Amino acid sequence: MPGLARKVLICAAVDGLVLQPLHSKKDQQRTSPLIKIKYGTASVSQTSRDSVPELSSPDSSFEAFGIVGILTVFRYSYLISITGRQQVAQIRGQPIYVVTEVALTPCTSQNDAAEAVAKTALALSNREAAHSDDDTASEDDAPRDSGSNDEAIDDVLDHTEGEDSSGETGPSATPRSSIAQDVITRRGSYGRFAKSWFSRSGWTMDQKRNMGLSAEQLERANASKTEAKKGSDAAKRVPRKFPLPSDAVEDDSAAVSLLPKLLRTTQILFGSSRTFYFSYDHDITRSAANPAPPSTPLVPLVNHVDPTFFWNKNVMQPFIDAGVDSLALPLMQGFVGQRTFTVDSNPPQVDGAAEDSLELRDMDCDNKAAANPTSTNAGVDSEETRPTEKQFDITVISRRSTKRAGLRYLRRGIDEGGNVANCVESEQILSPAEGTSVPGTKIYSFVQIRGSFPTFFSQSPYSLKPAPVLQHSPDTNYAALKKHFEWLRQKYGLIQCVNLVEKHGVEAPIGQRYEENIKRLNEEESKPEDEQIAFEWFDFHHVCRGMKFENVSVLLKILGPRLEKWGSTVMVDDKVETQQLGAFRTNCMDCLDRTNICQSSFAKYMLDMQLKELGFDMNLQKDQENAWFNTLWADNGDAISKQYASTGAMKGDYTRTRKRNYRGALTDAGLSLTRLFNGMFNDFFLQTTIDFLLGNVTSLVFAEFEANMMTKDPAISMQKMREQAIELSQKRVIADESEEFIGGWTLLTPNVPDTVRSSSFEEAVLLLTDKALYLCRFDWNLDKVSSFERVDLAHVTKIKFGTYITSTISAAQVDEMRNVGLIVEYKPGVTDITRVNTRSLTTSVSDASKMGREPTSGIDAAEQEPQAAKEAAAAAAASEEKPAPATAPIAGIAEGIAGFFTPRSQEPQARKIALKALHSITSAADPRAKSREDEPGAITRLSEMQQVILIASEIERLAIRSQPKHQAKKDGESGLIEKGDIISLADAKKNTGLLEQLGHSLKKMVWA
């Protein structure tokens, strides 16, 4: 496949940012064209070398290790480049890196771009000067294929670069080329050739020379660079403050006002969070059990990766569309860690006295191993290796899915597509230590998965242990679960579900629904028992109560035989010899703490089995603590927990030491409080940023966030839910088959009936037939009609439409063209009814007593709603023959009992139904919408005013047909419709209290 650029030289030209891909020594003969990102449009294209600006100044350009993509918010675009990385592992000779820092460079104008490039270049220069006064410390990145002296030298250089401030290095502390080490440490004796070849400046000089710089210009640039290093006291980090673009105005959109926070959040997410990983030559998005199709030399890496774990695909799309394969670097979020350990096929036997002394020595070595996790097994002297000893690398790769990605409490359960929250694939690879592999060596891969309950549910972020709230109907839940397990079976084969929640208490109901749906799925499929989805409910808190986490061994005894039967994937010489038959799917409430312990136990069980197959019995080894294994899986658990809950994993002390005490319990208490704080304050905007970067929403999401300080789940199709609600409401409330259904809509209405102003609104369903109007208040969590109000069209007296401003705290809420609605006024009659479906006292139609019926309650109310409508229709027919007696006003819930003692009025009082149109343009992204002229990807429908006029016209047409007095009016005379403000902007501002404004300002200060 075409090689990816190891470095990218970035500079600001007159008409755009210019990117020069720099390849490794292996691909030195390959020349990649210069790439230009045009200012304003951020279009990606090739350009000539004549467009390269003067680079004699040290701050005219900087080098990046790769490109993440382009972030575009309306007309403002930013290039995201990798300026810091650290090697964390090496797989099949190819290094794996974690991103430690990114830079964001504006693509709006030359002035903004040049200023950002200069700041980034200065920061990188100062950091380099701080690390070493010798500018010949190389960071070359050739692939690590054995057999090449040049590439072996690059290995040593990469290893030096991989060190961080804590002293941790890459996966191996042993240099792979003594010649290269001698050259680097004593290069002065090798002459000018070695200085040029092994230095960063020597390599970059050739690349800049290719861009047209003379030797004199390069000397001036190096001299200026040296002066800048000595005289600068600037920060050694790339810029972390992002002012508004120079052409942005203060009253611009919400997306622009939140732009600095978005850029800073993006920089933290992709950079300093250290959660994104990449490799130039190895596809880390696929496990050994999920290989990519056979590669061809002309197909780039970006076309081989698993899209489920390709996190920067959306922001990388401009480069992919332009065919710039050399810069299309896929990133994966999750975890990559590696440890080297030594085992002995025939460990020495010692007596009791010697054993005591060995314990002290082992204790000392274990401490060293804990400080340096990449060291070899405790108690083994690398200089005196026994013939029966062998070194292995154990690598853990966890891949977080881009489907339903997000944070705890904001992304729970499942969506309609069968995607679950916190879905992570973890692969454990056992391979010979780098440099010790021989042909025919076996490499083992064991894969397991975790994911939230495949059930619709939610939990409040404002509690330490909130109760899960189950949502939607059983059939809707079952359909989503079925899709989820179809995907799992296709990807992993057989599935074993491991449910770790409590069997009693607040967690029990969701566990029961999960178990019932799995049972239903197995019964419907009628597959042989060994092909069915296995389900094991292990109450972790009950079995391990009293901090006895070692009782997880009970679960291993139950599932051990299945682990052995399904085995792992075995590869020999890059070919799959044995395929893993199935995967364990583990979950608790968050799929973090309890799941981490159980998954590490499954992994250790499989590791012992694999080593035993190779002739190494772990029960006979001198080191029984296995700190290298425990710390690796504890780091994995912490990484997954930080990405989902913003803190390290709880119960991590047991994962690291296999011991549990009160100190660990106190630590967990602190983590719980931190999670609570993050869930209440920090997670809302971060979730919005994640959805935006993944392309799930458009820039309009920031206007939504500014108004509510939170956003909706884009994975839930509100359009589909609304269509289902209309269909369900039609079946439940329209009982008279003679009524012709005209249409249904979802609109906002005040929570309190018969009012225009309200502190809160709810989304309701409006149904229209040829005889009546139905306003259905819908329970969106349970998918049922909670109450409905029927209005006979013959009783409609006036329809008013116009501006309907309900709040003035955000720009989107004061737009008079988007905030519109209508009011339907009517005089209640005998056929107008109100029904409430609840488990408490239920009010019924105003003439219920006349019909000899008692108010109903609970589920019975829902069942009798159609009957009530039929009886009301019968009463209407009777009223045509003789005048109906005066009726009381339709009672509200609070007026139900009091109305019995209140004298009935002689004239029915007019009532009104207030309706406000939903915004027609949503923040949910539509993949079919590619236009960048307005808002790329936005879903557009009828405008708000068009919706209101359409609904008002239909109601008027049918109401006039039901009222003979209006039918007699001549053409040109006014009808029922009247245009005017319902609540004008001026009135809304008068009614917006100071407390409401202060409250929103406080929330914006905290969350935005």
N, C-alpha and C positions, 0 to 999 in steps of 0.2 A: 504494500500500500504506500502511497506517497507520504514522504516524511513530513512531520510537523515541524514548524520553526521552533528552534530551541530558545531563541531570543527575538525580540522585536524592537527595532529602533524607531522611536516615535518623535516627531517634530511637527511644528506648526508652520505650514506654508501660507501663501496669500489667500488661496481659495479653499483650503481644507487641511485636515490633519493628514500627514504622510506617514505611512508605516512601511518599514523595510524589514521583511522577514530575514533572519539570520539563522542559517542551518548549522548542524554539527559538522565535525570534520569528516564524518563518513559521507555526508551529503554535500561536501564542499564544492563538488563539481556542478551541483545543481544551482541554478540561478532563478530566484523567484522575482516576479515583477513587483514594482512598488505599488502600494495600495493607497488610494486617497479616499478620505471620508469628507464629503463636501459639507461646508458650513450651512446651517439652516435646515437642509433636507436630510442630512446624515446618510445620503446615498453612498454606497460602496462601489468603487470602480478602480481599474488599473490606471496608472499614470506614468508619465515619462520621467526620466531622471532630471530633465531640465526644470521640473517643478520643485526640486529640493532646494530649500533656502540655505543661506549661509550658516554653517555649523561650527564656525571657529570659536564661538563663545561656549564655555562649559555648560551653560544653562539653556542652550538652544535645543537640546534633545535629551532623552533618557532611554534606558534600556529596560524592557519588561521581559518576563519569562513566559509570557503568553497573553492571549486576549480572552477575556470572559465574554464580552459582547458589547452591545450598544443599548443603553437605557434611554428611552424616548418618552417624554411627558409633553404632550401637545407638540409645540414647535421647538422644544428644548431637548437636545440630545447630549449624551455623555458617553465617552469611551471608557470602558472598565478594563483595566490591564493589571496583570499580576506583577507586583514589584517585590514580593517576598515569598519564599517557599522553604520547605525543609523536607529532606528525604526521610521517610518513615519506614520503608520496606523495599524489598527487592524480590520480584517474582519472575522466574525464568530468565534471570539475568537483566531484567528491565527495572529501573528505579521507579518507585511510587513516591509522589510528593504530596504534601499538604500545603494549601495556600495559607500564608500567614499575613499577607498584606496586599491590598489592591489600591490602585490610584484611579480617580475619576477625572477625566479630562474633558472639558466642555467642547462641543462641536457647534457652537453658536456663532462665533466670530473669531478673527485672527487674534485680536487683543486678548480676549478671554482665554483662548487656547494657549497662546504664547506665555501668558502669565502663569497658567496652571503647569505647563511644561517646565518652566523655569523653577517654580517652587518644588516640583517633584524631583527634578534633576539635582537641585541643591540639597534636598533632604537625603537623597540616595548617596550623594557625594560625601556629605558629612558623616553618614553612617559608615561608609567605606573607610573614611579616614580614621574614625574612632576604632574600628576593628583592627586596623593594621596600618602602619606608616608605609609599608611596602606595597605599592600599587600593583605588584605582580602576583598577588594572591588570586589564583584563577578560579572561575566558576563555570568552566566549560561543561557541557552537558551531552557528550556523545553517548549513544546507547551502550549498555554494558555487555557486549558480546565478547566471549573469550576468544583469544587468538589474535588480538590486535594490540600491539604495544601502545599505539596512540589512545585507544579506547581504555586500556588498562590504566593509563595515566589519568584519563578523564575520571575514572572511578575514584582515584585518590582525591582528585580535586573536588568532585561532588561530595565525597565524604567529609572533607574539610568544611565545605559550605553548609552541610546539613547540621552542624552543631548549633545549638541554641544556647541561651544564657544559662540554662540549668545544667549544661554539661552533657545532656543526652545527645547521642549520635544516631547514625542510621542503624540498620539491622546488624551490622557486624563491625567489630572494632579492629578486625585484622586486615591490614593492607593486602591487596591482591597482586601487587607488583613491587618487588623490592627495588627494581631498576627505576621505576617511576618515583618511588620515595626518595631514592638517592638524588635523582635529578632535581626534584623540587626542593629538598632541604639543602643541597649543595650546588645549586644551579650556576653559581658564579664561576665555578671551575669548568663549566661546560661551554662558556663563551656566549657571544651575542645571540647565536641561533637559539639556544635554550631559553634565554631571557625573552626573546620575541615569541617563541612558540608556546611557552607555558604561561605567559602573562595574559591577563584580560586585555590590556591595551594592545598587545600584539595581535590578538584575534580581531578585536574591534577595529583596529587600524586598517586591516585589509578590507573590512566591510565598508568603512567610511571612504576608503580610497576608491572603492567601486562606485560610490555615490558622487565622485567628482572632486574630492578635497585634495589639495596639494600637500606635500610634505611640510611646507612652511606653515600652512594653515593648521595642520595637525600639531606641529610643535607649539604654536601660539595657543591652541586649544588646551594642550596638556599643561602649559605653563600657567594659563589662567585658572585651570582646574586645581592646580596645586596651591595657588594663592587663595582660591576660594575655600579650600579645605582648612588652611591655616587660620584664615581670618574670620571664618563664619562661626557664630555661636547659635545658629538656628537649630530648630528641632531636627532630630534624626529620623523623623517619621514623615511620610508623605502628608500633604495637607488634609486636615480633618474638619475644617470649617468651610462651608460652602455658601457664599453670599448669593443673593438672587442674581440672575443674569443681568447684564448692563441694560438691556432693552426691556426688562420686565417692569411693569407698573404696579403700584401698590394695590390698586383695585382690580387686579387680574383675577383669574379663577382660583378656586380653592387648591387645585393641584399645584399651581405656581407658589402660592403662599406656604404650602407644606413642602415645597421642593427641597429646601435645605435639610429638613429632617429626613426626607426620603433618601437623599444622597448619603447622609451620614449613616442611616440604618442599613443601606445597601453596602456601604463600605465595611461596616461591622460584620454583616452577615457573610459576605463573600471572603472577607479578609481576616480580621483579628479574632473571629469566632473559632478559627482553625477547624472548620467542619467540612471543608470541600477538598477533594482529592483529585489528582489527575496523573496520567502517565502519557509520555509521548509515543510509546510504542506498544503498550499493552492495554487491552480493553478491560478495565477494572469494573465495568458495569455488568459483566456476565460471569457467572460462576462456571466451574468445570462441568456441572450438570446441565448448563444452558449455553452451549457453545453457539457462536455466531455461524452463519453460513460460510462455506469456504471462501476465504478472501482471495482477491485478485490484485495484481500489482497496481491497477489503475483505480481501485476503489478506496477512497479515503476512510480514515478511522471513524469519522463522524457518521458514516453510513453503516457501520457495523455495530454501534453501541445499542444497548437495550433502551428504547425510549422511555421505559418506566423509570429509569434511574438517571436520565440525561437532564440535569437540573438547569443548565444554561441554554437549552435549546431555543427558547423564545428570544432571549437577548442576542443569541448567536445567529439568529435567522438571517439578518442582512448579509452576513459573510457567506452563509450557506447558499443563499439565493444568488449571490454574485459569483459563486464558484471559487471562492478563495479558500481552497482546502488546506493550504499550509498554515492558516490561522484559526481553523475551526477546531479548537481544543475542547473536548467534552469534559465537564466537571461532574463529579458525583458527590452527593452529601451523605455522610454517615461516619464511618470509622475505618481506619486501616492501621493495624499494629502488628509487630513482628518480634519474636524472641528466638534466641538460639539456646538450645539446651543439649546436654550430653547424657546418653544412657549407656549402660553396660550390659551386654548379653550374658556375661558371667561375672557378676559383681563379687569382689573378695568377701570372704566370710571372716568375721572378727569375733573375739571372745568378749565377755562382759566387761572386763577391765578396759580393753581398748575401745569398747563401745562408748564408755563414759567420756574418754578423752576426745573421741570423734564428735560427740555432741557439742562440746565447746567449740571445736574447730568449725563444725557445720554452722553453729550459731553466728560466728563471726563472718563466715562466707555468705550466709543468707542476708546479713545486713548489707554487705557489699552488693549482692545481687539486687536487693531492693532499691539501692541507690542508683545502680546502673542496670536497668532491666535487660540490656542486650548482652550482658555477660553470660558465660557458659554456666552449666549446672553447678550448684554448690558442691564444694568439696573436691572438685576435679581440677587438677593442675594441667593447664593447656600444654606445658612444656614436657610433661611426662604422661602422654596419652597412652593408655593401655591398648593392646591390639584388639581387645574385645569391645572397646568403646567406639561410639559413633555419635557424630553431631547431627542434629536436625534443626530445621527452622519450623516454627509454628506461626502461622499467619492467620489473623482474623480480619475479615472484610465484612463490614455491615453496610448495606445499601438501603438508603431511605427512599421510598417511593415518592414520585412527584404527584401521584393521584391522591386527592384529599389530604394534601400536605398542610401542615400548620401546627398550631400550638394547643396544649392541653386546655380543655373546656371550650375552646373555640372551634375545634374540629374533633368531634366525637362520633363513634359509631360508623354507620355506613351511608352511602348515597345511593341514588337510583341506579347507577351504573355498576354497583357491586364493589365499589372501592371503599376500603376501610381506612380510618385514621391511624396514624403511627404505624404504618405498615413497613416493616424492616426485614430484609433478607440478610441473614448472617451466615457466612461461610467460614469454616475452619479448614485451613490447608496444612497438611503435614508433608514436608519435603526435605530431602537431604540439605544440609547447610550449603550455602553458596560456595562453589569451588570444590565441593566433594562429590558432586553428582557424576555418575557414570552411566553409559547407555544401559537401558533396561531397568533403571531405577523406578520404583513405584512412587507416585505422588497421590496422596489421598485428599479428597474434598468431601466435607460433611456440611450439608446445608439444612438450616432450620429457619422458621419464619415466626414473626410476631405480628399482631394486628389487633385493633380494637374490636369490640363485639360487633358481629355482623348484624346489627340491630339498630333501628332508628331510636336514638335517645339523646338526651342533653343533661347537663349538670350545671349548676350555678357556680360561677367563679368566686362568689362571696362567702364561701364556707370552707372550713378545713376538711370536712368529710360530707359533701353534699349527696343527697339521695338522687339516684338516676331517675329521670322522668322519661318513661316510655312514650314513644310517639307513633302515630299512624296505626292503621289497621293491621291485624295479623296477616292478611293476604299480601299487603304491601311489604311488610317485613320479610315474609317468606320469599317473595319474588326477588328482592334484593339479595338475600342470603344465597339463593340458588345461583344467581349470576356470579357471586363471589366465589363459590366453591367450584363452579365450572371453570373459572379462570385459574384457580389454584391447581385443579387436577390437570389442566392442560399444561401448566408450567412445571409442576413438581411430581405429578403422578398420584400415588395414594396419599391420603391425608389422615393424620392423627390429631384430633383436637384435644388440647390440654387446657381446661378451664380452672383457674386458680382462685376464683372469688369465693366469698363466704356463702355457705348454704343456708344461713340464717341472717336476719337483719336486713339492712337497706340494699345490700348487693344481691340478695336472693332472687327477687323477681326478674331481673335481667338475665341472670344465669338460667333460670327456669325457661324463659322464652327462648334462649339460645338452644337449650337442650331439646325443647319441644320441636323447634324448627328442624334441627338435625334429624330427629326421629322421623318427622314427617317426610323429609327429603329421602331418607333411606327407604321408607315404606313405598313411596311413589315410584322410585327407581327400580326397586325389586332386584337389586344386584346380589351376587353371591356375597356371603358374609365377609370374606377377606378383601372384597373390593368396595365395601361400604365405607362411609366416613366414620371412623372410630371416634368415640367421645369419652373422655375421662374427666370427671369433675372432682378435683382434688382441693378440698378446703384448706388452703395453705395456713391461714391464721389459726384454724382449729388444731390441725395436726402439729404445727410448729409453735404453739402457744408457749409462753414462758421463755422466748428467745432460743428455743431448741431447733434451730434451722437445720441441724444435721438430720432431722427427721425427714428431710427430702428424700433420703434413702428409701423410704416407704414407696414413694412414687417411682423411683428407679426400679424397685423390685417388680412393680406392676408393669412398667413399660419397657424394661430391659430386654425381654425377648423380642419385642417388636423392633427395637433399635438394632439388635443383632440381625434380625431377618431382613430388614430393609437395607442395612449396611450403608456404604458411602460410595462415591464415585472414585474409581481408581484409574489413573492415567499412566501410561508407559510410553515414553518417547513422543509426548504430545498427542497421543491417541487414546481415546476412551476405551478401557478394557472392561470395566464393570460400571454399570450405571446404578446410582442410588434409586431405590424403588419408590420411595415416598418421603414426605417431610412432616415434621412435627410443627403444628401451629399452636403456639402458646399465647395465652392472654390472661391478664388480670384486669382491674379496672382501668389503669393507665397504661398497661403493658410495659411497665418500667421495673419496679423494684422486685416484686415477687417473680416476675418473668425473667429478670436477669439471673437470679439465683438458680432457677430451674434450667434455663438454657445453658448456663455454665456447667451444671451437673451433667446434662446430656452430652455436652461437648467433651467433658473429661471421661465419661464412660466410653465414648467412641474413640478417643485418643488412646486410652489403655488397650482397647480391643485392636486398634490398628498396629500399635507397637508390638503387641503380643504376636500378631500375625507375622511381623518382621523378625521375631525372635527376642524381643525385649520385654521382660516382665516388670512392670512398674512397681509391683508389690515387693520386689527384691532389691530395688534401688536404694542407694545410701540416702538420697534426698527424698524424704517422704512429705515434705511441706509443699514442694512444687511452686515456689514463689513466682517463678517465671510464668507459669500458667495462670495463677490466681490474679496477679497484677494485670496481665494482658486482658483477661475477661472483665476485671473490675474497671479498667480504663474504657473498655467497650461499653459497659453499662453506663458509666458516667457520661460518655459522649452522646449516647442516644437520649439519655435523660435531659442533658443540657439543651438538646435540640428541640425537645418536646415540652419540657417543663421548666426550662431556664435554670435548673440547678443540677448538681450531681445526683447520682442515684442514692436512694436510701438503702439501708442494709448493706452498703458497700463494704463495711468493715468485715462482714462475714465472707463476702466474695473474695476479699484480699487475703484474709488470714484464716478463714474457716473457723473463726471464733466470734462469739457475740457476747457483749457485756453492756453495762449501763452507759459507758462512754458513747458507744454506738447509738444507743437509744436517745441520748441527749443530742447527738449530732443530727439524728433523724428529725427530732422535734424542731431544731433550727431550720432544717431544710424545708419542713412543712410550712413554717411561717414565711420563708422566702418565696416558696411557690405561691402561697396565698397573695403576697404582695405583688408579685409579678403578674399573676392572673388578674388582679384588680386594676393595675395601672399600666404595665409595660407591654402586655401581650397584644392589645388591640391594634395599635399602629403597626407592630411587627407583623401581625397576621395580614393586615392590608398590604404591606410591602411584599410579603411572600406571594400572595395571590397576584399582585401586579407583575412581579418579575417572572412568574411562571406563565403569564399570559392568560390567566383565568378571568381577569377583569381589565377594563380600560381605565384611562385617566379619570373618567367620571367617578370612579370609586372614591376619590379624595373629596369631592363635593359631598358625597354621602357620608363620609367619615366626619367631615367638618360639622355637618348638621346633627349627627347622632353620636359621634365619638366611637362608633363601631360600625361594622359593615356586615352585610348578609353573606351567607355561605353561597358562593357562586356555583358549587357543585349541585345544589338543589335547584332544579328547574322550576322557578316560580310560575312560569307560563303554563307548564304542564300541571302543576298543582292547582292552579286557578281553573284550568279547564276541567279537571277532575271534580273540583268543588262545585262548579256550576252544574255538572252532570249529576252529581250526588244530590244537590239541593233540589234539582228539578224532579228527581224521583221521589224525594221525601215530602215535598210540600204541595206539589200540584196534583191534587187528587181527582179533580173533575176531568174525565177523559175528553169531554166536549171542548175544553179550553185548548186553544191552539197556541203552542209555545212559539214566541216570536224571537227572543234572544236573551242572552245572559251576559252580565259584566261583573267585574270585581272593582269596587271603589272603596274609598275611605269614608267612614261615617263616624260621628261623635259616639263615644261610649254611652252617653246618656241620651235616651230617645227624646224626640221632640225638642231638640236644641240645635243651635247653630254654632255656638262657641263651646269649646270643651277643652279641658286640660290634656286630654288624650283622645286619640282616634284609633279605630280598629278597621281592619280590612273586612268588608262584608260582600255578600253576593247579592246582586240585584237581578231578579228574573221578571220578564215581561211576557204576559199572554194577551190574547185579544180581549180579555175581560178584567184582568187584575194585574196589580203590581205587587211583587213579593220582595221584601228586604230580609235576607237571611243572614243572621250573625253566625259565623262559622268557627268551630273549634279546629284550628289548623293542626294541632298536635294529635288529636284523636280522630280527625277526618270525619266529623259529624256536625250536623246542624244543632247549634245550642239553643237558638230561638229564631222565630220568624214573624214578620208582620205582613198581613195581607191587606191591600187597599184596593177597593173596587174602583175601576177607572171612571165609573159614572160619578164618583164623589170627588174627583180631582177638580180643584177650582183655579189653580194657578201654577205655572212652571216658570221659575226664574233661573237664569244662568248668568255667570260672569265671574269676576275676580273673587277668589276665595283664599285669602291669606290667613293662615292659622298661627304663624310664628315669624319672627323677624330676626332670629339670632344667627342666621347664616345667609350667604348670598343666594343660594339655591331656593331658599324659602321665601324670598321677597320678589322673585321674578313673576311679574303679573301675567305673563303669557303662559307660564307653566303651572301656576297655582290657580286653577279655575275649578268651578263646580256648579251644581244646580240644586235648587230646592223645589220639592214637590209639595204643594199645600193641598189639603183635602179636608172635607167635613166627614167625620166617621159615621158610618151607618151600620145596619144590622149585619152586613156581610163582611165588615172589616174586623179581622181577628188578630190576636197576638198570642203566640204559643211559646212557651219556654220549656226546654228539655233540661231538667236538673234533678238532683236527688233530694231537693228540698221542696217546699211548697211552691206550686206552679200556678201562675195566673193564666186564665184562659180568656176566651172571647167575652166581650162585654155583655152579651145576651146569653151567657151560659146558663144562668139561673132560669131564664125564660124557657130554655129547651129542656130543663129538668136534668142537667148534667152537673156533676161535681167536678171541681178542679182536680186534675191528675198530677202525678208526680213521677219522678225517676224515669226509668226506661219506658214505663207505660205511656208517658207523655209523647215520646217520639213515635210510639206505635199508633197513638190515637190522633196524631196530627192530620193525616189524610181524612179521617172520619170527621174531624172538626170542620174541615173545609167543605166536605159534602153537606153537612148539616147547615152550614152557613149559606151555601148555595141554594139549598131547599128553602131556607127562610127568605132569601132574596126573591125567589119565584113567588112565594106567597105574598110578599109585600107589594107586588104589582097589582093584586086584586083588591087589597084594602090597605089603607094607610097604616104604616108601621107606627107603633107607639114611640114616644120620645125615648131616646136611649142615653145612658150615661156615657161620659167620656171613657175612652179605652184606658183601662187601669194599667199603671206601671207596676213593677215588682213591689216597690215600697208602698204603693197606694192600694194593693190588693185587699188587705183586711180593712184599712181605714175607710175605703170607699163604701163599705157596707153600711157604715153609720152616717155617711154624708148625704145630704139631700140631693136628689138628682136634678140637674139643670133642665130647663124646658128647651133650650137651644143647644145642640151639640157644638162644642167648641172646636174651632179649626186646629188641626195638627199639621205638622210638617216633617218631611224626611229630608235631611241635609246629606248631600253626597259630594265628595271631592274626587276629582280624577287622579289616578295614579300617574306618575311620570312615565311618559312614553319611551324615552331613551333611558335604558338601564346601563348599569356598569358591567353587567355580565358580557363577556367577550363572545362574539359570534365568529367562528373560524371562517365563515363564508364571506365576511365583510373585510375586504382587503384595502379599501380606499383609504388614503392618508390625507385627503383633502379636508375632511371634517374630523371625526374621531375614529381612528382605525379600530375595527373590530366591534363597534357599537351596534347593538340590536335596536333598530328603529321601527316604529309602528305609526299609527295615526297620532297626530299631535294631541295634546291635552284638550285644546279647544275643540278640535274636530270630534273627539270622543264625546264631549259634553253636548255639542250641538246635535250629533247623531242620536244620542239617547233621548234628549229633550224632544226632538222632532218625532221620534217613534211614539213616545208617551202621548204627545199631543194628538197625533193622528188617530190613535186608538181611543183616546179619551173623548174626542169630539164625536167619533162614531158611536160611542155609548151614551152621548148626551144630545137628545133631540133639539134642545134649545140652541145649541151651538151649530148644529147642522143647518138650521134655518138661516143663519147669518149669510149675508151676501159676500161675494169676493171683495177683498180689500179691507174688510173689517178685521179688527184685532182679534187674535185667537187667545189661547191659553198661555203662550210663551211671552215672557218679558225679559229683556236684557238689562242687566244692572249689576252693580257690585253686591256680592253677598257680604264679604268683609273686605273693605278696601285696604290698601297699604297704609294709608294715614290712620284708619281706625285700628288696624292691627298694631301699629307702633304705639298708639295711645294705650292699648290694652296689654302690651307686653310690660310686665312689671319689672322693677329694678332687681328683685330677687332672682327672677328668671334669667336676666342678663348676667348678673353676677355669677349665678350657678353655672351657666354655660361657659363663661370666661374662665372660671376656676377649673372646670373639666378640661377645657382646651389647654390651659397651662399645664395640667398634669399629664394628659394623654397625648397632646399634640405639640 
